Amino acid sequence: MIELQIDKKMHLGRVTPRVPMNTDDTIQILKEMLADPRFSPGMPSIWDLRAAELSSFTAEGLERIGEFNRSRATERGPARLALVADGDLAF
């Protein structure tokens, strides 16, 4: 399960994956975030990756995620994203 929470009042999105996650999952949750009526351009988000399994990510997959973000830059706005990990080596 990948949980998406958007708090319009706090102007903050939060993504919490609790399963193995891959490039397609990441792009899908980004699409869901952008389509959510509570989302607004420039809204920062926190991705809590402490319980996620990320071993399937590849350099090519990360490039695809970057391409997706660039293609939706106007819709996304100048938002910041924070990643939460168990420690330096976990990320």
Secondary structure, DSSP 8 states (H G I E B T S, - for coil): -EEEEEETTTTEEEEEE-SB--HHHHHHHHHHHHHSTT--TT--EEEE-TT-B-TT--HHHHHHHHHHHHHTHHHH-S--EEEE-SSGGG-
